[in-house]
Amino acid sequence: MFGWLNRSKGMRQVRELMTAGKWEDAILKLNELVARYPKDSEFALHRGFGLRQLNRFEEALPDLQRVQKSFGDDSGLWELLGDVLLNLKRYEEAVEPLNRALKLSPERLTARYLRGACFQLLARNREALTDCVKYVAGCPNDKNGYLLKAQIHEGMLQPDDGLVAVRRGLILDPRDADLLAVRARLLCQAGQPEAALEAIDAATAAGRGSSDLENRRLDLLLLLDQFAEALPLLDERIQENPKRAWLLRRATAYEGLGKWPNAKADRQAAEQLTREVLAEMERTGIRRNAALIQVAPQLFAVGVDDGCALVLLTFDVVLNADAIRLQRIAKVLAELKNKPLSNNTILRAAIGAGSNDGPFHYRRQPIPLDMTEGIQCYAADLNIYREFLPEWRLAPETQIITVIAEAGDTGRMEMLPMSGSLAEK
């Protein structure tokens, strides 16, 4: 009869513990209350919140999902659920509750930041930027807003804008390791090798060293003709993982030091590795015609460095055989890339698929059927190998590249040697 008194007293104790920051004690008390009153959604909500404060995201999720109906009009619940899903790296799932939070309360800046972070991690950079700009305007003294903005501009290949955001963030915290790391990457992107090398060393000293920055540092050493320093580092990489990219980098170092036989041996070993991958894929893949959506500009000039491209891929037999239609769809996607975001969800999805400027190995993304004449197509990342190109470069008129690809929404894809290339002979 007086159970509500016990519940009220228990909830008061929980709030006192939470206010004092005693999260572990609060969770223990909530465990007791949930066991006694399993249908009380308020206890479950508070336990989910407390578990999130302790970064126990997997445990928090069931509680928050269970109380959705009871607190469906509470924007705070949807923000919290989106936060937990984001921390569990379930980015696609996190977007929906954050959408609901912002629909209920458009002024929730934390939800705005979290959704922008999800969009950035999903490489939906334009949507991410819209949320981030609003967040920074509302929280101009939060360095994390400027960090997110810099990361978004990095993904959009806009280093100058990204560096402006980094500078504003570093004013708030000059020693922030994450800001120093993204500054280093942006300086690489901006073509400022000396400054980028210093920035990488600063980020590493601040505790934000990473394999990515180490790899970039190696590239910068080669770019700055510091071959003697790069060579022992490359030896270590190749001993750990003798992959094509490292062999080609070491070949460049050997060439810079005048060790031509060593360079030739490395380039031949790199080509052999690629041949082995292609031989394996002959058993698992099928030949396709891939239409270029965008391509690294340096590949149109003679060179030795590999590059990347975004291509239109389909496993539809009729469309694959129709080069003109493939090129027409690819051209539409390329043009969408530079247009403002539309309120049309189909156009937004198509733009997102074609706006992922950073290459991901073997990534492919479905294109909305409304943009592809009702045929399943993908925007796919493709590695471009120099020895597979005539005269070691792409011709300006090149629109179609023959590839071998494993069928489906996921799978490997590799380009095949083009007619007239060294690898074809």
C-alpha positions as CSV (number, residue, x, y, z in Angstrom):
1,M,0.0,0.0,0.0
2,F,2.8,2.4,0.8
3,G,5.3,1.1,-1.8
4,W,5.4,4.6,-3.4
5,L,7.0,5.9,-0.2
6,N,9.8,3.5,-0.5
7,R,10.2,4.2,-4.2
8,S,10.3,8.0,-3.5
9,K,12.9,7.6,-0.7
10,G,15.0,5.3,-2.9
11,M,14.9,7.8,-5.8
12,R,15.9,10.6,-3.4
13,Q,18.9,8.6,-2.3
14,V,19.9,7.9,-5.9
15,R,19.7,11.6,-6.9
16,E,21.8,12.5,-3.9
17,L,24.5,10.0,-4.8
18,M,24.5,11.2,-8.4
19,T,24.7,14.8,-7.4
20,A,27.8,13.9,-5.3
21,G,29.3,12.1,-8.3
22,K,29.1,8.7,-6.5
23,W,28.1,6.9,-9.6
24,E,29.1,3.4,-8.5
25,D,27.1,3.7,-5.3
26,A,24.1,5.1,-7.2
27,I,24.2,2.1,-9.6
28,L,24.3,-0.3,-6.7
29,K,21.2,1.4,-5.2
30,L,19.4,1.4,-8.6
31,N,20.1,-2.3,-9.0
32,E,18.2,-2.9,-5.8
33,L,15.4,-0.7,-6.8
34,V,15.1,-2.2,-10.3
35,A,15.0,-5.7,-8.8
36,R,12.2,-4.7,-6.4
37,Y,10.2,-2.6,-8.9
38,P,11.0,-4.1,-12.3
39,K,8.2,-2.2,-14.1
40,D,9.3,1.2,-12.8
41,S,10.8,2.9,-15.9
42,E,12.2,5.8,-14.0
43,F,14.7,3.5,-12.2
44,A,15.7,2.0,-15.5
45,L,16.2,5.4,-17.0
46,H,18.4,6.6,-14.2
47,R,20.4,3.4,-14.2
48,G,21.0,3.8,-17.9
49,F,22.2,7.4,-17.3
50,G,24.5,6.3,-14.5
51,L,26.0,3.5,-16.4
52,R,26.7,5.9,-19.3
53,Q,28.5,8.2,-16.9
54,L,30.7,5.3,-16.0
55,N,31.3,4.5,-19.7
56,R,29.6,1.2,-19.3
57,F,27.8,1.6,-22.6
58,E,26.9,-2.0,-23.3
59,E,25.1,-2.2,-19.9
60,A,23.4,1.2,-20.3
61,L,21.8,0.4,-23.7
62,P,19.2,-2.2,-22.7
63,D,17.8,0.1,-19.9
64,L,17.5,3.0,-22.3
65,Q,15.9,1.0,-25.0
66,R,13.4,-0.5,-22.6
67,V,12.0,2.9,-21.5
68,Q,11.6,4.4,-24.9
69,K,7.8,4.2,-24.8
70,S,7.5,5.7,-21.4
71,F,9.8,8.6,-22.2
72,G,9.1,9.0,-25.9
73,D,8.5,12.7,-25.7
74,D,11.6,13.3,-23.7
75,S,14.4,14.7,-25.9
76,G,16.9,14.0,-23.2
77,L,16.3,10.2,-23.5
78,W,16.8,10.3,-27.2
79,E,20.0,12.3,-26.8
80,L,21.3,9.9,-24.2
81,L,20.4,6.9,-26.4
82,G,22.2,8.4,-29.3
83,D,25.2,9.2,-27.2
84,V,25.4,5.6,-26.0
85,L,25.1,4.2,-29.5
86,L,27.8,6.6,-30.8
87,N,30.2,5.4,-28.1
88,L,29.4,1.8,-29.1
89,K,30.5,2.8,-32.6
90,R,27.0,2.1,-33.9
91,Y,26.9,5.3,-35.9
92,E,24.1,4.6,-38.3
93,E,21.8,3.5,-35.4
94,A,22.8,6.6,-33.4
95,V,21.6,9.1,-36.0
96,E,17.9,8.2,-35.6
97,P,17.5,8.9,-31.8
98,L,19.5,12.1,-32.2
99,N,17.2,13.1,-35.1
100,R,14.2,12.6,-32.6
101,A,16.0,14.5,-29.9
102,L,16.5,17.5,-32.2
103,K,13.0,17.3,-33.6
104,L,11.6,17.5,-30.1
105,S,14.1,20.2,-28.9
106,P,16.0,21.8,-31.8
107,E,18.0,23.9,-29.3
108,R,19.8,20.8,-27.7
109,L,23.4,21.6,-28.6
110,T,24.8,18.4,-27.2
111,A,22.5,16.4,-29.5
112,R,23.6,18.6,-32.4
113,Y,27.3,17.9,-31.6
114,L,26.7,14.2,-31.3
115,R,24.8,14.0,-34.6
116,G,27.5,16.0,-36.3
117,A,30.1,13.5,-34.9
118,C,28.1,10.6,-36.2
119,F,27.8,12.2,-39.7
120,Q,31.6,12.9,-39.7
121,L,32.4,9.3,-38.7
122,L,30.0,8.1,-41.5
123,A,31.8,10.4,-44.0
124,R,28.6,12.4,-44.5
125,N,30.6,15.5,-44.2
126,R,28.3,18.2,-45.5
127,E,25.5,17.1,-43.1
128,A,28.1,17.0,-40.3
129,L,29.3,20.5,-41.1
130,T,25.7,21.9,-40.8
131,D,25.4,20.5,-37.3
132,C,28.9,21.5,-36.3
133,V,28.5,25.1,-37.4
134,K,25.4,25.4,-35.2
135,Y,27.1,23.8,-32.3
136,V,30.2,26.1,-32.5
137,A,27.9,29.1,-32.7
138,G,26.2,28.0,-29.5
139,C,29.3,26.8,-27.6
140,P,32.1,29.0,-28.9
141,N,34.4,28.1,-25.9
142,D,34.3,24.3,-26.4
143,K,37.5,23.1,-28.1
144,N,35.7,19.9,-29.1
145,G,33.5,21.8,-31.5
146,Y,36.6,23.2,-33.3
147,L,38.2,19.8,-33.3
148,L,35.1,18.3,-35.0
149,K,34.9,21.2,-37.5
150,A,38.6,20.6,-38.4
151,Q,38.0,16.9,-38.9
152,I,35.0,17.6,-41.1
153,H,37.0,20.0,-43.3
154,E,39.8,17.4,-43.5
155,G,37.2,14.9,-44.8
156,M,36.1,17.4,-47.4
157,L,39.6,18.2,-48.5
158,Q,39.4,21.8,-47.3
159,P,42.7,22.1,-45.3
160,D,42.6,25.9,-45.1
161,D,39.2,26.0,-43.4
162,G,40.3,23.1,-41.2
163,L,43.4,24.9,-40.1
164,V,41.3,28.0,-39.1
165,A,39.2,25.7,-36.9
166,V,42.3,24.2,-35.4
167,R,43.8,27.5,-34.6
168,R,40.7,28.6,-32.7
169,G,40.7,25.3,-30.8
170,L,44.3,25.6,-29.8
171,I,43.7,29.1,-28.5
172,L,41.4,27.4,-25.9
173,D,43.9,24.6,-25.3
174,P,47.4,24.9,-26.9
175,R,48.4,21.4,-25.7
176,D,45.3,19.5,-26.9
177,A,46.8,16.3,-28.5
178,D,43.8,15.7,-30.8
179,L,43.9,19.2,-32.2
180,L,47.7,18.9,-32.7
181,A,47.1,15.6,-34.6
182,V,44.5,16.9,-36.9
183,R,46.6,20.0,-37.5
184,A,49.4,17.8,-38.6
185,R,47.1,15.9,-41.1
186,L,45.7,19.2,-42.4
187,L,49.2,20.6,-43.1
188,C,50.0,17.4,-45.0
189,Q,46.8,17.9,-47.0
190,A,47.7,21.6,-47.6
191,G,51.0,20.7,-49.1
192,Q,53.1,22.3,-46.3
193,P,55.6,19.4,-45.7
194,E,58.1,21.2,-43.4
195,A,55.3,22.6,-41.2
196,A,53.5,19.2,-41.3
197,L,56.7,17.3,-40.2
198,E,57.1,19.7,-37.2
199,A,53.4,19.3,-36.4
200,I,53.6,15.5,-36.4
201,D,56.5,15.6,-34.0
202,A,54.5,18.0,-31.7
203,A,51.4,15.7,-31.8
204,T,53.5,12.7,-31.0
205,A,55.2,14.5,-28.1
206,A,51.8,15.4,-26.8
207,G,50.8,11.7,-26.7
208,R,48.8,11.5,-29.9
209,G,51.2,9.5,-31.9
210,S,49.5,7.0,-34.2
211,S,50.4,4.6,-37.1
212,D,48.7,7.0,-39.4
213,L,50.9,9.9,-38.4
214,E,54.0,7.7,-38.5
215,N,53.1,6.7,-42.0
216,R,52.6,10.4,-43.0
217,R,55.9,11.3,-41.4
218,L,57.6,8.7,-43.6
219,D,55.9,10.2,-46.7
220,L,57.1,13.6,-45.6
221,L,60.7,12.4,-45.2
222,L,60.6,11.1,-48.7
223,L,59.0,14.3,-50.0
224,L,61.7,16.4,-48.3
225,D,64.5,14.1,-49.7
226,Q,65.5,12.9,-46.3
227,F,66.0,9.4,-47.7
228,A,68.7,8.3,-45.2
229,E,66.4,8.9,-42.2
230,A,63.5,7.2,-44.0
231,L,65.3,4.1,-45.1
232,P,65.7,2.3,-41.7
233,L,62.1,3.1,-40.8
234,L,60.9,1.6,-44.0
235,D,63.1,-1.5,-43.4
236,E,61.2,-2.0,-40.1
237,R,57.8,-1.6,-41.8
238,I,58.6,-4.1,-44.5
239,Q,60.0,-6.6,-42.0
240,E,56.6,-6.4,-40.2
241,N,54.4,-6.2,-43.2
242,P,56.0,-6.5,-46.7
243,K,53.1,-4.9,-48.6
244,R,53.1,-3.0,-51.9
245,A,52.9,0.5,-50.4
246,W,56.0,0.0,-48.2
247,L,58.0,-1.6,-51.0
248,L,57.3,1.3,-53.3
249,R,58.2,3.8,-50.7
250,R,61.5,2.1,-50.0
251,A,62.2,2.0,-53.7
252,T,61.8,5.8,-53.7
253,A,64.3,6.0,-50.9
254,Y,66.8,3.8,-52.6
255,E,66.4,5.8,-55.8
256,G,67.1,9.0,-53.8
257,L,70.2,7.4,-52.4
258,G,71.3,6.2,-55.8
259,K,70.9,2.5,-55.0
260,W,69.2,1.6,-58.3
261,P,69.4,-2.2,-58.1
262,N,67.7,-2.2,-54.7
263,A,65.0,0.1,-56.0
264,K,64.4,-2.1,-59.0
265,A,64.1,-5.2,-56.8
266,D,61.6,-3.5,-54.5
267,R,59.4,-2.3,-57.4
268,Q,59.4,-5.8,-58.9
269,A,58.5,-7.3,-55.6
270,A,55.6,-4.8,-55.3
271,E,54.3,-5.7,-58.7
272,Q,54.5,-9.4,-57.9
273,L,52.4,-8.9,-54.8
274,T,49.7,-7.2,-56.9
275,R,49.9,-10.0,-59.4
276,E,49.3,-12.5,-56.7
277,V,46.2,-10.6,-55.4
278,L,44.8,-10.5,-59.0
279,A,45.4,-14.2,-59.5
280,E,43.5,-15.0,-56.3
281,M,40.6,-12.7,-57.3
282,E,40.3,-14.4,-60.7
283,R,38.8,-17.2,-58.7
284,T,36.4,-15.1,-56.6
285,G,35.6,-12.1,-58.7
286,I,34.1,-11.1,-62.0
287,R,35.2,-8.5,-64.6
288,R,33.4,-5.2,-64.6
289,N,33.5,-1.8,-66.2
290,A,33.9,0.9,-63.6
291,A,33.1,4.5,-64.6
292,L,35.2,7.2,-63.0
293,I,33.4,9.6,-60.7
294,Q,36.5,11.4,-59.4
295,V,40.2,10.6,-59.4
296,A,43.4,11.9,-57.8
297,P,44.5,14.7,-60.1
298,Q,48.2,13.7,-59.9
299,L,47.4,10.4,-61.8
300,F,47.0,12.4,-65.0
301,A,50.7,13.4,-64.9
302,V,53.6,10.9,-65.3
303,G,54.7,9.6,-62.0
304,V,55.6,6.5,-59.9
305,D,53.2,6.9,-57.0
306,D,49.9,5.1,-56.9
307,G,46.7,6.9,-56.5
308,C,43.0,6.4,-55.8
309,A,39.7,6.9,-57.6
310,L,36.0,6.8,-56.8
311,V,34.2,4.8,-59.4
312,L,30.7,3.7,-60.3
313,L,30.4,-0.1,-60.1
314,T,27.4,-2.3,-60.9
315,F,26.9,-6.1,-61.2
316,D,23.9,-5.6,-63.6
317,V,25.0,-7.2,-66.8
318,V,23.1,-4.9,-69.2
319,L,24.2,-1.6,-67.5
320,N,27.8,-2.9,-67.2
321,A,27.9,-3.4,-71.0
322,D,26.6,0.1,-71.7
323,A,29.6,2.4,-71.3
324,I,27.6,5.5,-72.3
325,R,24.9,4.9,-69.6
326,L,27.6,4.2,-67.0
327,Q,29.4,7.4,-67.8
328,R,26.2,9.4,-67.7
329,I,25.3,8.2,-64.2
330,A,28.9,8.8,-63.0
331,K,28.8,12.3,-64.4
332,V,25.6,13.1,-62.5
333,L,27.2,11.9,-59.3
334,A,30.3,13.9,-59.9
335,E,28.3,17.0,-60.5
336,L,26.2,16.4,-57.3
337,K,29.4,16.3,-55.3
338,N,29.8,20.1,-55.6
339,K,26.1,21.1,-55.3
340,P,24.5,22.3,-52.0
341,L,22.6,19.7,-50.0
342,S,19.1,19.2,-51.2
343,N,16.1,18.6,-48.9
344,N,15.4,15.6,-51.2
345,T,16.5,12.5,-49.2
346,I,17.4,10.7,-52.4
347,L,19.7,13.5,-53.6
348,R,21.2,13.8,-50.1
349,A,22.1,10.1,-50.1
350,A,23.6,10.3,-53.6
351,I,25.7,13.3,-52.7
352,G,26.9,11.5,-49.5
353,A,28.0,8.5,-51.5
354,G,30.0,10.7,-53.8
355,S,31.5,13.0,-51.2
356,N,33.7,10.7,-49.3
357,D,37.0,12.2,-50.2
358,G,39.3,10.0,-48.1
359,P,39.9,6.5,-49.7
360,F,39.0,3.4,-47.7
361,H,40.4,0.1,-48.8
362,Y,37.7,-1.9,-50.7
363,R,34.8,0.4,-49.6
364,R,31.7,0.5,-51.6
365,Q,28.4,2.3,-50.9
366,P,25.1,1.8,-52.6
367,I,23.7,4.6,-54.7
368,P,19.9,5.3,-54.4
369,L,18.1,3.5,-57.2
370,D,16.4,6.8,-58.3
371,M,19.8,8.0,-59.3
372,T,20.8,4.9,-61.3
373,E,17.7,4.3,-63.5
374,G,16.5,1.7,-61.0
375,I,19.6,-0.4,-61.2
376,Q,21.7,-1.3,-58.1
377,C,25.0,0.5,-58.3
378,Y,27.8,1.4,-55.9
379,A,30.2,4.3,-55.4
380,A,33.4,2.3,-54.8
381,D,37.0,3.2,-53.9
382,L,39.6,1.9,-56.3
383,N,43.4,1.8,-56.0
384,I,45.1,2.9,-59.2
385,Y,48.4,1.3,-59.9
386,R,50.9,3.2,-62.0
387,E,52.3,0.2,-63.9
388,F,48.7,-0.6,-65.0
389,L,48.5,2.7,-66.8
390,P,49.7,3.5,-70.3
391,E,52.8,5.7,-70.0
392,W,52.3,5.4,-66.2
393,R,49.4,8.0,-66.2
394,L,45.7,8.3,-66.9
395,A,44.8,9.9,-70.2
396,P,42.4,12.9,-69.9
397,E,39.8,11.1,-72.0
398,T,39.8,8.0,-69.7
399,Q,36.3,7.4,-68.4
400,I,36.1,3.6,-67.9
401,I,38.5,1.3,-66.0
402,T,38.2,-2.5,-66.2
403,V,38.2,-4.1,-62.7
404,I,37.8,-7.4,-61.2
405,A,35.3,-7.3,-58.2
406,E,33.7,-9.7,-55.8
407,A,29.9,-9.4,-56.2
408,G,27.7,-8.0,-53.4
409,D,27.4,-5.0,-51.1
410,T,30.9,-5.7,-49.8
411,G,34.0,-7.3,-51.3
412,R,37.3,-6.7,-52.9
413,M,37.9,-4.9,-56.1
414,E,41.1,-4.4,-58.1
415,M,41.9,-2.6,-61.3
416,L,43.2,-4.7,-64.2
417,P,46.1,-3.6,-66.5
418,M,45.0,-1.2,-69.2
419,S,45.8,-1.7,-72.8
420,G,49.3,-0.4,-73.6
421,S,50.5,-0.5,-70.0
422,L,53.7,-2.1,-68.9
423,A,51.8,-4.7,-66.8
424,E,49.8,-5.8,-69.8
425,K,52.9,-6.9,-71.7
